[in-house]
């Protein structure tokens, strides 16, 4: 009879030990989940991911295919239009982006819709600033070059022509003296005005050939988007779009179009210096090779950046410094699947680590029938804390279609979800 009691007691001890281990494991699992701070949702719509105020945030969308990324971008463009905020979009032949911009009251510049004029809405000083600051190393146009630009500007205005880029580019810089004399002979300018223009021409003579080369080269780089209507104020510049709070979408045509990128970036810098707010949206535009572009993206000002690319880390040529700066300034990051293990590792590192409790068990237990039945247990339990990525690199790599990690840098919120189409 006592044997049966001891056997029952042994079963009871085994059951208590079993329940205790379940309780401990659940507590540890709950602690690890809270420490990791990853919220999982079956699905989320883009209007939840990007509420109306998202047009005033720095946002990075990296990974996936162009369809996934463009679907996310559509909501951001809609927000800008609804909030009447200006946005400058640069892309490389993304026709879907163009359709979205057109549907949201924006203006596009491409080979079929040549609407771009670099100088619309610029005053003379701003024209000088853009010309002297674009591709400095290549042309080395020094400050006396502004005298040549002033001559051209005054000749245009005296002829009742607007100072469009195309009017500057079509000017025969090597014949400026002849132009001045012809105007004087036709009494279109006075002798004093002619003397003044010739004086300016002499002061800037050393830079004339450089400026002519600049405009000839720039004209060829702008050819696919340049407005050819110079008789009325039709051309749209970056600055005029920002002033009118418009969305302006520009097809760069080629990732090697460094001159056009610098021209646009310098125009944006002028807008910033004048206190205008805008969003700068880059769709798979190379960043690493252009110092001016990098500096503008990293500059803290009254503008916001949206960077959309299939792999940001690769786009930056694995440049850790610029990567850390851009993602550190991002308010929100959307991570879709990435193929590169190096990129996945870098993103995992950015999102961060958490303290995870690991439990290892060393247990010997069972029934002992030597004399009397009894349950014996010899259990060793070891708990240790370790640092682990909140999102492992392989988890980023294995994301399925339209599945994403969403990281809010302001709140530290981390979400895994499927994006509704």
C-alpha positions in Angstrom: 0.0 0.0 0.0 2.8 2.3 0.9 4.4 1.6 -2.5 1.3 2.8 -4.2 1.4 6.0 -2.2 5.0 6.6 -3.0 4.3 5.9 -6.7 1.5 8.5 -6.6 3.7 11.0 -4.8 6.4 10.5 -7.5 3.9 11.2 -10.2 2.7 14.3 -8.4 6.3 15.6 -8.1 6.9 14.9 -11.8 3.7 16.8 -12.7 4.6 19.7 -10.5 8.0 19.9 -12.1 6.5 19.7 -15.5 4.1 22.6 -14.8 6.9 24.7 -13.2 9.0 24.4 -16.4 6.0 25.4 -18.5 5.4 28.5 -16.4 9.1 29.5 -16.4 9.4 29.0 -20.2 6.3 31.1 -20.8 7.7 33.9 -18.6 11.0 33.9 -20.4 9.2 33.8 -23.8 7.1 36.8 -22.7 10.1 38.7 -21.5 12.0 38.1 -24.7 9.1 39.2 -26.8 8.7 42.4 -24.8 12.5 43.1 -25.0 12.5 42.5 -28.8 9.5 44.9 -29.2 8.4 43.4 -32.6 4.7 43.8 -33.3 3.3 41.5 -35.9 0.2 42.4 -38.0 -1.5 40.3 -40.6 -1.7 43.2 -43.0 -1.5 47.0 -43.1 -2.7 49.5 -45.7 -0.4 52.2 -47.0 -2.6 54.9 -45.5 -1.8 53.4 -42.0 1.8 53.1 -42.8 2.0 56.7 -44.2 -0.6 58.9 -42.6 -1.2 62.4 -44.0 1.7 64.0 -42.0 4.2 61.5 -43.7 4.9 64.1 -46.4 6.8 66.0 -43.7 9.0 63.0 -42.7 12.3 61.6 -43.9 11.5 58.2 -45.3 13.6 55.3 -46.7 12.1 52.5 -48.7 14.7 49.8 -49.5 14.3 46.3 -51.1 11.7 44.4 -53.0 10.8 45.0 -56.6 9.8 48.2 -58.4 6.1 47.3 -58.1 6.2 46.9 -54.4 8.2 50.2 -53.9 6.0 52.2 -56.3 2.9 51.0 -54.5 4.2 52.5 -51.3 5.4 55.7 -53.0 1.9 56.3 -54.4 0.5 57.1 -50.9 3.4 59.5 -50.2 2.7 61.4 -53.5 -1.0 61.5 -52.7 -0.2 63.0 -49.2 1.9 65.7 -50.8 -0.9 66.7 -53.1 -3.6 66.6 -50.4 -1.4 68.7 -48.1 -0.4 71.1 -50.9 3.3 70.5 -50.3 5.9 70.7 -53.0 7.9 67.7 -54.0 10.8 67.2 -56.5 10.9 63.7 -57.8 14.0 62.4 -59.7 13.7 59.0 -61.4 15.2 56.8 -64.2 12.4 56.0 -66.6 9.8 54.9 -64.0 6.6 55.4 -66.0 4.4 54.3 -63.1 5.8 57.1 -60.9 5.0 59.6 -63.7 1.4 58.4 -64.0 1.0 58.7 -60.2 2.4 62.2 -60.3 0.1 63.2 -63.2 -2.9 61.8 -61.3 -2.0 63.9 -58.3 -1.9 67.3 -60.2 1.9 67.2 -60.6 4.0 68.1 -63.6 6.3 65.7 -65.4 9.4 66.4 -67.5 10.5 63.7 -69.9 11.2 63.2 -73.6 7.5 63.2 -74.5 6.7 66.2 -72.2 9.5 68.7 -72.4 8.6 71.2 -69.7 11.9 71.8 -67.9 13.7 75.2 -68.0 16.4 75.5 -65.4 16.1 79.3 -64.9 12.4 80.0 -64.7 11.7 82.1 -61.6 15.4 82.7 -61.0 16.7 86.2 -60.5 20.1 87.1 -61.9 22.1 86.4 -58.8 20.6 82.9 -58.6 21.4 82.2 -62.2 25.0 83.2 -61.4 25.1 81.0 -58.3 23.8 77.9 -60.2 26.2 78.3 -63.1 29.3 78.9 -60.9 28.4 76.1 -58.5 27.5 73.4 -60.9 30.4 71.0 -61.8 33.0 73.3 -60.3 35.9 70.9 -60.8 35.1 70.4 -64.5 34.7 74.0 -65.6 36.4 76.0 -62.9 34.4 79.1 -63.7 35.7 81.8 -61.4 33.8 84.8 -60.0 34.5 87.2 -63.0 32.3 84.8 -65.0 29.3 86.6 -63.5 30.2 89.7 -65.7 29.7 87.6 -68.8 26.4 86.3 -67.5 25.4 89.9 -66.7 26.1 91.0 -70.3 23.9 88.2 -71.6 21.2 88.9 -69.1 21.0 92.6 -70.0 21.1 91.9 -73.7 18.2 89.5 -73.3 16.1 91.8 -71.2 16.8 94.8 -73.4 15.5 92.7 -76.3 12.3 91.9 -74.3 13.4 88.2 -73.9 13.0 86.3 -70.7 16.1 85.0 -69.1 15.3 81.3 -69.9 18.1 78.7 -69.8 17.6 78.1 -73.5 18.2 81.8 -74.3 21.5 81.7 -72.4 22.5 78.4 -74.0 21.8 79.7 -77.5 23.8 82.9 -77.0 27.0 83.1 -79.1 29.4 84.0 -76.3 32.3 84.6 -78.7 30.2 87.3 -80.5 29.0 89.3 -77.5 31.0 92.4 -78.5 29.4 92.2 -82.0 26.0 91.9 -80.4 26.6 95.0 -78.3 27.7 97.1 -81.3 24.7 95.9 -83.3 22.3 97.0 -80.6 24.0 100.3 -80.4 23.8 100.9 -84.1 20.1 100.1 -84.1 19.6 102.5 -81.1 18.3 99.6 -79.0 20.8 100.6 -76.3 22.5 103.9 -75.4 26.2 104.7 -75.7 26.5 104.6 -71.9 24.8 101.2 -71.8 27.1 99.9 -74.6 30.2 101.2 -72.7 29.0 99.6 -69.5 28.4 96.2 -71.3 31.8 96.3 -73.0 33.4 97.1 -69.7 31.7 94.0 -68.1 32.8 92.0 -71.1 36.4 92.9 -70.6 36.3 92.1 -66.9 34.9 88.6 -67.5 36.7 87.8 -70.7 38.9 85.1 -69.1 35.8 83.1 -68.2 33.9 83.5 -71.5 35.1 80.2 -73.1 34.4 78.2 -69.9 30.9 79.6 -69.7 30.2 78.8 -73.3 31.5 75.2 -72.7 29.2 74.9 -69.7 26.1 75.9 -71.6 26.9 73.8 -74.6 27.4 70.7 -72.5 24.4 71.4 -70.2 22.2 71.9 -73.2 23.0 68.4 -74.4 22.3 66.9 -71.0 19.0 68.7 -70.8 17.9 67.9 -74.3 15.5 65.1 -73.4 13.5 67.4 -71.0 14.3 71.0 -72.0 11.3 73.2 -72.8 11.6 74.6 -76.3 8.9 77.3 -75.8 10.8 80.4 -75.0 8.2 83.0 -76.1 6.1 82.7 -73.0 6.7 81.7 -69.3 5.9 78.0 -69.9 9.0 76.2 -68.7 9.1 74.8 -65.2 12.1 75.0 -63.0 12.8 73.3 -59.7 12.4 76.6 -57.9 9.2 77.6 -59.7 7.6 74.3 -58.8 8.5 74.7 -55.2 7.3 78.3 -55.1 3.9 77.1 -56.5 3.8 74.1 -54.1 3.7 71.7 -57.0 4.9 68.1 -57.5 7.6 68.1 -60.2 8.8 64.8 -61.6 11.9 64.7 -63.7 13.2 61.8 -65.7 17.0 61.9 -65.4 17.3 59.6 -68.4 20.7 58.2 -67.2 22.3 57.6 -63.9 25.5 59.2 -65.4 23.8 62.6 -65.9 25.9 64.2 -63.2 25.5 67.7 -64.7 21.7 67.7 -64.5 21.8 66.3 -61.0 24.1 69.1 -59.8 22.0 71.7 -61.6 18.9 70.4 -59.8 20.7 70.1 -56.4 22.0 73.7 -56.7 18.5 74.9 -57.4 17.3 73.1 -54.3 20.0 74.7 -52.3 18.7 78.1 -53.5 15.2 77.1 -52.4 16.5 76.1 -49.0 18.4 79.4 -48.6 15.1 81.2 -49.3 13.3 79.3 -46.7 11.0 77.2 -48.9 9.8 73.8 -47.6 9.8 70.8 -50.0 10.4 67.0 -50.2 13.2 65.6 -52.2 12.2 62.2 -53.6 14.9 60.0 -55.2 13.8 56.9 -57.0 16.9 54.6 -57.4 19.1 57.6 -58.2 22.9 56.9 -57.5 24.1 58.9 -54.5 27.6 57.8 -53.7 29.4 59.3 -56.6 28.1 62.8 -56.2 29.4 64.8 -53.2 27.0 67.7 -53.8 24.0 65.4 -53.7 25.2 63.6 -50.6 25.8 66.9 -48.8 22.3 68.1 -49.6 20.7 64.9 -48.5 22.5 65.0 -45.2 21.9 68.8 -44.7 19.5 69.6 -41.9 17.1 72.1 -43.3 13.5 72.8 -44.0 13.4 69.9 -46.6 12.6 66.2 -46.2 14.1 63.3 -48.1 12.4 60.2 -49.5 14.9 57.7 -50.8 13.4 54.7 -52.6 15.7 52.0 -54.0 16.1 48.2 -54.4 19.1 48.3 -52.0 20.2 51.5 -50.3 23.4 50.0 -48.9 24.5 48.9 -52.4 23.4 52.2 -53.9 25.8 53.9 -51.5 28.6 51.6 -52.6 28.6 50.1 -49.1 29.7 53.5 -47.6 29.1 53.1 -43.9 29.4 56.8 -43.0 26.8 58.1 -45.5 24.5 55.1 -44.8 24.6 55.7 -41.1 23.9 59.4 -41.6 20.9 58.9 -44.0 19.3 56.1 -42.0 20.0 57.9 -38.7 18.1 60.9 -40.0 15.2 58.8 -41.3 11.9 59.1 -39.4 10.6 55.9 -40.9 12.2 53.0 -42.8 10.4 50.3 -44.8 12.4 47.2 -45.4 11.4 44.8 -48.1 13.3 41.7 -49.1 17.0 42.0 -49.9 19.2 39.6 -51.8 22.6 40.8 -50.5 23.6 39.2 -47.2 25.9 42.1 -46.6 23.0 44.6 -46.9 20.8 42.4 -44.7 23.5 42.3 -42.0 23.8 46.1 -42.2 20.1 46.7 -41.9 19.9 44.2 -39.0 22.7 46.2 -37.2 20.9 49.4 -37.8 17.6 48.2 -36.3 19.5 47.1 -33.3 19.8 44.3 -30.7 17.9 43.3 -27.6 18.7 41.3 -24.4 17.5 37.8 -24.9 17.3 35.2 -22.1 18.4 31.7 -23.1 17.7 28.7 -20.8 19.6 25.5 -21.0 18.4 22.5 -19.0 20.4 19.6 -17.6 17.9 17.2 -16.1 18.0 13.6 -15.0 14.7 12.3 -13.7 12.6 9.1 -13.5 11.1 6.5 -11.3 13.2 4.4 -8.9 12.0 0.9 -8.1 14.9 -0.1 -5.8 12.9 -1.2 -2.8 10.1 1.4 -3.0 8.7 3.2 -6.0 9.7 6.9 -6.0 10.2 9.7 -8.5 13.7 11.2 -8.4 14.8 14.3 -10.3 18.2 15.9 -10.6 17.7 19.0 -12.6 20.1 21.7 -13.4 18.9 24.9 -15.1 21.1 27.6 -16.4 19.9 31.0 -17.6 22.1 33.5 -19.5 21.5 36.8 -21.3 22.8 37.4 -24.8 22.6 40.2 -27.3 20.7 39.3 -30.5 19.5 41.2 -33.5 15.8 42.3 -33.3 15.6 41.4 -36.9 18.0 38.8 -38.1 19.7 39.2 -41.5 18.1 36.0 -42.8 14.6 37.3 -41.8 15.1 40.3 -44.1 16.3 38.0 -46.9 13.3 35.7 -46.5 10.6 38.3 -46.6 7.9 37.3 -49.1 6.2 39.4 -51.7 4.8 42.6 -50.2 6.0 41.7 -46.7 7.9 44.3 -44.8 9.6 45.4 -41.6 8.6 48.9 -40.6 10.9 50.7 -38.3 10.0 54.1 -36.7 13.2 55.8 -35.6 11.4 58.4 -33.5 9.4 55.9 -31.3 11.5 52.8 -31.8 8.4 50.9 -33.0 9.2 47.8 -35.0 6.4 46.1 -37.1 6.4 43.1 -39.4 3.4 43.0 -41.7 2.1 42.4 -45.2 1.3 45.5 -47.2 -2.2 45.6 -48.6 -2.5 46.1 -52.4 
